[in-house]
């Protein structure tokens, strides 16, 4: 009898422990209710909508009077707002914060590394991106271990976008960045060996920077594709684009943004037919420069000061004192001259256009770079809906290769933001992000009072 009761006690204890574990792991429920919904698909927006999330997945989407909201859900009122998929930026630099002079910036970081270790800079940038509604991104050029560690911190819950990272880039033209940001390639064989090393270290993508030979591109792509890793190429002139394209480079970065004439019709046709994405990064010089000259007050942002802290904020602001003479903008006249035609070639040519910004570069701040990039395309005739789709579903599928992202529909990962206004009428309202939910976690946006729960 004693044995029976002992076994019974053990069984009850195990069941109780199992029940506790189940309760502890029960997915949290979040509901966004009341606003207009842009799903990220080619369809009309849904008005007065509701999005229900359980755990890190979207489980229901529809008119708010048809979606049953559980009593235990956290409800966020999105009335007078637009809900849409979390934005994706396919060209970010978490090691940069918008400083106007690279050599001066890196020297300052070296002099202040106790107070501002690179991990702190990266954490600041990551949070700025997320608070701007960028829930996913591709970091293209950071010291290897530091950016892998950042990715780990974000994956464990630190505020920041879901990141794919390249580590240092491969180049034959060593630039003004420190040595641990770049790999000086001497031969195609060395390029392939470095790709192998980066892949084994855990990078998600490879960045092939400017100056590489045609043979280099072929070696890099072949080595990367063995690991199912995509290659992004930082390129401008037609010959480099052609070499990278022929080698099978997966994503073409900066194309058409360097103040050069339009590409040949044959190259444009080949790009369009291939379906490989182009990331023009058009705003960061040709439009950023006049925006800042005409309205330098855009640099005066108290939130930016709070985010960077002193003395970094003062250092960044001081770097803009002679803004018009900054070396970064010395080709801006040519970039503006060719800029309109450059953008139109992507809008009219049928290529897969991805929205990426090169953010963190001079005055190209993480907190507003993406909506400004998107606005340039709208101003040149691309429909707001297409621009939003390019910054969400296209970026998720065609660049990051994640089919569970980029749209708001049942079964997808729960990355949803809400902005104050209607971006289909005014794309700049994407700069007014009120709600950020990433992977089912609320990072920005207050829940509605309990009385509003439905």
HELIX and SHEET records of a PDB file:
HELIX    1   1 UNK A    2  UNK A   24  1                                  23    
HELIX    2   2 UNK A  102  UNK A  111  1                                  10    
HELIX    3   3 UNK A  118  UNK A  131  1                                  14    
HELIX    4   4 UNK A  144  UNK A  155  1                                  12    
HELIX    5   5 UNK A  179  UNK A  181  5                                   3    
HELIX    6   6 UNK A  188  UNK A  201  1                                  14    
HELIX    7   7 UNK A  214  UNK A  225  1                                  12    
HELIX    8   8 UNK A  238  UNK A  247  1                                  10    
HELIX    9   9 UNK A  265  UNK A  274  1                                  10    
HELIX   10  10 UNK A  288  UNK A  294  1                                   7    
HELIX   11  11 UNK A  296  UNK A  299  5                                   4    
HELIX   12  12 UNK A  302  UNK A  308  1                                   7    
HELIX   13  13 UNK A  312  UNK A  318  1                                   7    
HELIX   14  14 UNK A  323  UNK A  325  5                                   3    
HELIX   15  15 UNK A  327  UNK A  329  5                                   3    
HELIX   16  16 UNK A  332  UNK A  349  1                                  18    
HELIX   17  17 UNK A  369  UNK A  379  1                                  11    
HELIX   18  18 UNK A  384  UNK A  389  1                                   6    
HELIX   19  19 UNK A  390  UNK A  399  3                                  10    
HELIX   20  20 UNK A  427  UNK A  431  5                                   5    
HELIX   21  21 UNK A  450  UNK A  452  5                                   3    
SHEET    1   A 4 UNK A  57  UNK A  63  0                                        
SHEET    2   A 4 UNK A  49  UNK A  54 -1                                        
SHEET    3   A 4 UNK A  29  UNK A  33 -1                                        
SHEET    4   A 4 UNK A  74  UNK A  77  1                                        
SHEET    1   B 5 UNK A  36  UNK A  38  0                                        
SHEET    2   B 5 UNK A  82  UNK A  85  1                                        
SHEET    3   B 5 UNK A 416  UNK A 419 -1                                        
SHEET    4   B 5 UNK A 433  UNK A 438 -1                                        
SHEET    5   B 5 UNK A 441  UNK A 444 -1                                        
SHEET    1   C 3 UNK A  87  UNK A  92  0                                        
SHEET    2   C 3 UNK A 134  UNK A 139  1                                        
SHEET    3   C 3 UNK A 162  UNK A 165  1                                        
SHEET    1   D 2 UNK A 169  UNK A 171  0                                        
SHEET    2   D 2 UNK A 182  UNK A 184  1                                        
SHEET    1   E 4 UNK A 205  UNK A 208  0                                        
SHEET    2   E 4 UNK A 230  UNK A 234  1                                        
SHEET    3   E 4 UNK A 251  UNK A 253  1                                        
SHEET    4   E 4 UNK A 278  UNK A 279  1                                        
END                                                                             
